[in-house]
Amino acid sequence: MSEQTCTGCKCGLPQAQLDKLMAAIDSNRTTQGALIPVLHEAQEIFGYLPESVQKVISDELNIPMAEIYGVITFYTQFSLVPKGEYKVGVCLGTACYVKGAGDILDRVKSKLGIDVGQCSADGKFSIDATRCIGACGLAPVMTVNDDVYGRLVLAEVDGILAKYMAK
């Protein structure tokens, strides 16, 4: 049985997710600066911020699409593309890069068969090249969601990813 999608506004979003989005909008509607909290909640609901979600937010908060797009693209915590269940980040800050993070990133891309900014076809993994995460003493550093792996050597990458592939 497929998910029911919205037909009232023709946004095509799944009705259950649209209901959650509308609740988030309603709870923030009268708050000054409501856009950022609504975008955070929308991204929690949908996993990213596709144009259809932006349009609903624009219509409901009476904020131009250009302004919404500007906020989404300015703040790095927002995403216009789907992210995987496991978000792999490889720090490319100076300390990490000098200690081999570029090679680690190349290995992650090779092992997962996707590039930076992409999501695997099964939706399980996405890769981001991050800037300094404040763990320079552990360089080079890779994260998988909230798990941090420091002082990495290339030989450890496959084993770390295998842990998440098996889940």
C-alpha positions, 0 to 999 in steps of 0.5 A: 500500500503506497503512502497517501499524498496531499491533493489539496494544495498539489504539493505532492508531499506525503500527507503524514509528513505534510501534517507534521510540517504544518504543525511545525509552521503553526507552532512557529507562525507568530514567532519573530524569525520563524523561518530558521526553526521551521526549516530545522523542523522541516529537515527533521521531517523530510531529511532535506529541504526539497523545493516542494517543502520550501514552497509550502513554507513560503506560502504559509509564512508569506516569505519569498522563495528566494529568501528561503533558498538564500537561508538554506544555502547560507547555513551548512546544516541545511541540505537541498539534497537527500542525506543517507541514514548514515552521514559520513563526514571527512574533515578536510580542515588543515590539521586533518588534511595534512595528516592524510584526510584526502586519502581517507576521503578517497577511500570512503568514496571508493568503498561507498561508490558515491561522491561527496554530496551524494547519497547511495541508491539505497539511501543508507549512506551520504558523504560530506567533506567537512571543515574543521570540527574542532578535533584537530588533536585527533587528526585525521577525523571521520564522523558517521552521524554522531560517532567520531573516529580520530587518528585514522589510518587508511586501513581502518576505513573499510572496517568502520564502514563495514560496521554500518553496512551490516546494520 
